Amino acid sequence: MLPLRRSCSVWVMGFVAMLGCGLAVAASPHASPRLLNQAATPAKAEVIHWWTSSSESLAVKSIADAYRKAGGLWVDSAIAGADQARAIAINRIVGGNAPTAAQFNTTKQFLDLIEQGMLNNVDDVAIAEHWDQVLPESVLNVIRIQGHYYAVPVNIHMQTWIWYSQAAFKKAGISKEPSSVAEFFAALEKLKAAGLIPLAHGGQAWQETILFQAMLSNVGGKDLYLKVIRDRDPKAISSDAFKNVLLTFKRLQNYVDIGSPGRNWNDASAMLISGKAGIQIMGDWVKGEFTAAKQQIGKDYGCIAGLTPNSPYLIQGDAFVFPKTTQEANIKAQKLLAKVLLMPSTQIEFNKLKGSIPIRSDVDVSSMDACVKIGMNIMKDKSRQVGISEIYLTPDQNGALQDILTAYWNTKMPVEKAQKSILNAFKD
């Protein structure tokens, strides 16, 4: 689950215009032979996704296995990198060689495709399976456009979990997990004094955005978070409270190592697994890396959902969309996959391996780990359910914010300039 860069949205609109808004590309007589031949194989589904890390590969395999058990034929098209995978999927959809399904995040990333008529809906599956009763309203508002269901969400990710190494905490003399912002920074100081890397960070723009959102939600709280990200309120963005958030975000740089620039998120997670680093702020997909390394919650690592009792739970997730096609066999495969993705058994097995929590509110999570149970319990409190920036911002706005934050993180940009730049980026 990685954020969309704004170029993808602009690219979709431009490429569609070049083709003269070819809305029926999947049914075109010029579509590739491979796509047309899929009609001869009932329930054959080619699925584009970006789950390529060790834990992600195991998770997607559980979906493929469930699809095969349901009578389908899974054709795996794994592409490293979310931006790359989405770009390839969009290219193929627009170009008339669409896969059966493609992974996106549960955000506005696929809105352009819907508006251009390039996706099939799965209304009959959604109605038959009572999605309105078992999926969170905040997620339904993303996948349900003008009364039609265009995507199947498979999980809920929370981006700003705080993960820590039990071995590192023990070495640093930290006896309890931090439960406030002050205790969090005190723990970082103790880890630093013990000769450990306090904060395992991958110096990539999207990861710096996650650090920022963690500080905005925990330091600023829900009200400031929504005023800045959802409402784009100029007074809130220019306020001393938001200035303090940005300064706190930049303060984290004191605790990362010199090798952080360009590091992948799972490589940062490996630093906790090995005990070389103490803390990582990252989405709950990190837990899949701990699981793959045979580490156990409470014994080897711990998870903190927020630093205050009412810290907002920043939710996002992964979803699959279904490119437009009139081929009966392809439609059959799409509907079968839509049903399988939300089967309770699929939800349990997939999310155990992925590290996320089930998207369905009615599944039995008694067999799942403590972090999942924490997340599911928080989700019962709708007042704590808040979307990540991509839920509220357009791809252009989100991309601009990400550019500003990474520039602020990596340069000597004054905090006042960062505030002003964010204010200008959010202007309509």
Residue pairs with C-beta under 8 A, 6 or more apart in sequence:
1 82
1 105
1 157
1 283
1 285
1 316
1 317
1 318
2 50
2 81
2 82
2 83
2 105
2 206
3 82
3 105
3 206
3 209
3 390
3 398
3 402
4 82
4 83
4 86
4 104
4 105
4 107
4 109
4 390
4 395
4 398
5 83
5 395
5 399
5 402
6 394
6 395
6 396
6 397
6 398
6 399
6 400
7 399
8 83
8 86
8 87
8 90
8 109
8 395
9 109
9 112
9 394
9 395
9 396
10 395
10 396
11 87
11 90
12 90
12 94
12 112
12 113
12 116
13 112
15 90
15 91
15 94
16 22
16 94
16 112
16 116
16 118
19 25
19 94
21 116
22 28
22 94
22 96
23 116
23 117
23 118
23 324
24 117
24 324
24 326
25 31
25 93
25 94
25 95
25 96
25 98
25 118
25 324
26 35
26 93
26 96
26 98
26 118
26 323
26 324
26 325
26 326
26 327
26 330
27 324
27 325
27 326
27 327
28 96
30 96
31 96
31 97
32 96
32 97
34 97
35 96
35 97
35 98
35 325
35 327
35 330
36 327
38 44
38 46
38 100
38 327
38 329
38 330
38 333
39 327
39 328
39 329
39 330
40 329
41 73
41 329
42 329
42 332
42 333
43 71
43 72
43 73
43 329
43 332
43 333
43 336
44 72
44 73
44 75
44 100
44 329
44 333
45 67
45 72
45 73
45 74
45 75
45 100
45 101
45 333
45 334
45 336
45 337
46 75
46 77
46 99
46 100
46 101
47 64
47 74
47 75
47 76
47 77
47 99
47 100
47 101
47 102
47 103
47 320
47 337
48 77
48 79
48 85
48 88
48 89
48 92
48 99
48 101
48 102
48 103
49 60
49 76
49 77
49 78
49 79
49 85
49 102
49 103
50 78
50 79
50 80
50 81
50 82
50 84
50 85
50 86
50 103
51 57
51 59
51 60
51 78
51 103
52 78
52 79
52 80
53 266
53 288
53 289
54 266
54 289
54 292
55 266
55 285
55 288
55 289
55 291
55 292
55 353
55 354
55 355
56 285
56 288
56 354
57 78
58 288
58 292
58 353
59 288
59 350
59 351
59 353
59 354
60 76
60 78
60 350
62 346
62 349
62 350
62 353
63 74
63 154
63 340
63 341
63 346
63 350
64 74
64 76
66 340
66 343
66 345
66 346
66 349
67 74
67 336
67 337
67 340
68 74
70 336
70 339
70 340
71 336
72 333
72 336
72 337
72 340
75 100
77 99
79 85
79 88
82 105
85 102
85 103
86 102
86 103
86 104
86 109
89 99
89 102
89 103
89 104
90 113
92 98
92 99
92 323
93 99
93 102
93 113
93 118
93 323
93 324
94 118
98 323
98 324
98 325
99 323
100 322
100 323
100 330
100 333
100 334
100 337
101 320
101 321
101 322
101 323
101 334
101 337
102 320
102 321
102 323
103 318
103 319
103 320
104 110
104 151
104 318
104 319
104 320
104 321
105 316
105 317
105 318
105 319
105 390
106 139
106 142
106 143
106 151
106 153
106 316
106 317
106 318
106 319
107 142
107 316
107 388
107 390
107 391
108 142
108 390
108 391
108 394
108 395
109 390
109 395
110 119
110 150
110 151
110 319
110 321
111 145
113 119
113 321
114 145
114 150
117 324
118 323
118 324
119 150
119 321
119 322
119 323
119 324
120 150
120 322
120 323
120 324
120 325
120 331
120 334
121 148
121 149
121 150
121 322
122 149
122 150
122 152
122 322
122 334
122 335
122 338
123 148
123 149
124 335
125 149
125 335
125 338
125 339
126 132
126 144
126 149
126 338
129 339
129 342
131 140
131 149
131 342
132 140
133 362
134 360
134 361
134 362
135 153
135 359
135 360
135 361
136 156
136 315
136 359
136 361
136 379
136 385
137 382
138 315
138 385
138 387
138 391
139 153
139 156
139 315
139 317
139 359
142 151
142 153
142 319
142 391
143 149
143 150
143 151
143 152
143 153
143 319
144 150
150 321
150 322
151 319
151 320
151 321
152 319
152 320
152 337
152 338
152 341
152 342
153 317
153 318
153 319
153 359
154 317
154 318
154 319
154 320
154 341
154 342
154 347
154 350
154 359
155 317
155 318
155 347
155 350
155 351
155 354
155 356
155 357
155 358
155 359
156 315
156 316
156 317
156 356
156 357
156 358
156 359
156 375
156 379
157 283
157 284
157 285
157 315
157 316
157 317
157 318
157 356
158 283
158 284
158 305
158 313
158 314
158 315
158 316
158 357
158 375
159 210
159 213
159 214
159 282
159 283
159 314
159 316
159 388
160 210
160 213
160 214
160 217
160 218
160 281
160 283
160 306
160 314
161 281
161 282
161 283
161 284
161 286
161 303
161 304
161 305
161 371
162 178
162 184
162 214
162 279
162 280
162 281
162 303
162 304
162 305
162 307
163 269
163 272
163 279
163 280
163 281
163 282
163 286
163 287
163 290
163 301
163 302
163 303
163 304
164 177
164 187
164 272
164 278
164 279
164 280
164 301
164 302
164 303
164 304
165 272
165 273
165 275
165 277
165 278
165 279
165 300
165 301
166 298
166 299
166 300
166 301
166 302
167 275
167 300
168 191
168 194
168 196
168 272
168 275
168 276
168 277
168 278
168 279
169 175
169 177
169 187
169 191
169 278
169 302
171 194
171 196
171 275
172 187
172 190
172 191
172 193
172 194
172 196
172 278
173 190
173 194
174 187
174 190
174 191
174 278
177 302
177 304
178 184
178 186
178 187
178 304
178 307
179 304
179 307
180 307
180 308
181 218
181 219
181 248
181 307
181 308
183 307
184 218
184 307
185 251
187 198
187 278
187 279
188 198
188 199
188 255
188 278
188 279
189 198
191 197
191 198
191 255
191 277
191 278
191 279
192 198
192 255
196 276
196 277
196 278
197 255
197 256
197 257
197 271
197 276
197 277
197 278
198 255
198 256
198 277
198 278
198 279
199 252
199 255
199 256
199 277
199 278
199 279
199 280
199 281
200 256
200 268
200 269
200 271
200 272
200 276
200 277
200 278
200 279
200 280
201 207
201 211
201 252
201 256
201 260
201 263
201 268
201 280
201 281
202 260
202 262
202 263
202 264
202 265
202 267
202 268
203 256
203 260
203 261
203 262
203 263
203 410
204 262
204 263
204 264
204 265
205 402
205 403
205 405
205 406
206 402
207 265
207 268
207 282
208 402
208 405
208 406
208 409
209 389
209 401
209 402
209 405
209 406
210 281
210 282
210 283
211 249
211 252
211 281
211 409
212 245
212 246
212 249
212 405
213 225
213 314
213 388
213 389
214 281
215 245
215 248
215 249
215 252
216 224
216 225
216 228
216 229
216 245
216 249
217 225
217 306
217 311
217 312
217 314
217 386
218 306
218 307
218 308
218 311
219 244
219 245
219 248
220 228
220 241
220 242
220 244
220 245
221 308
221 310
221 311
221 312
222 310
222 311
222 312
222 383
222 384
222 386
224 236
224 239
224 241
224 242
224 245
225 312
225 386
226 386
227 233
227 236
228 236
228 237
228 242
228 422
229 389
229 392
229 393
230 387
230 392
232 397
232 426
234 423
236 242
237 419
237 422
237 423
237 426
238 419
238 423
242 419
243 415
243 416
243 419
246 408
246 415
246 418
246 419
247 415
249 405
249 408
249 409
250 408
250 409
250 415
253 409
257 277
260 268
261 410
265 282
265 285
265 286
266 286
266 289
268 277
268 280
268 282
269 280
269 282
269 286
269 289
269 290
270 289
271 277
271 280
272 278
272 279
272 280
272 290
272 301
273 289
273 290
273 293
273 295
273 300
273 301
280 286
283 316
283 355
284 303
284 355
284 356
284 357
284 371
284 375
285 354
285 355
285 356
286 355
287 303
287 355
287 369
287 371
288 353
288 354
288 355
289 355
290 297
290 300
290 301
290 355
291 352
291 353
291 355
295 301
297 303
297 369
297 370
297 371
298 370
303 370
303 371
303 374
305 311
305 313
305 374
305 375
305 378
306 312
306 313
310 383
310 384
311 384
312 384
312 385
312 386
313 375
313 378
313 379
313 384
313 385
313 386
314 386
314 387
314 388
315 379
315 385
315 386
315 387
315 388
316 387
316 388
316 390
316 391
317 356
317 359
318 356
320 337
320 338
320 341
322 334
322 337
322 338
325 331
325 334
340 346
342 359
342 360
344 358
344 360
344 362
344 363
344 364
347 358
347 359
347 360
347 363
348 358
348 363
348 364
348 365
348 367
348 368
351 357
351 358
351 368
351 372
352 367
352 368
352 369
352 372
355 371
357 365
357 372
357 375
357 376
357 379
358 365
358 372
358 376
361 379
365 372
365 373
365 376
378 384
379 385
389 398
389 401
390 398
393 401
393 426
397 425
397 426
400 425
401 422
401 425
401 426
404 418
404 421
404 422
404 425
405 418
407 413
408 415
408 418
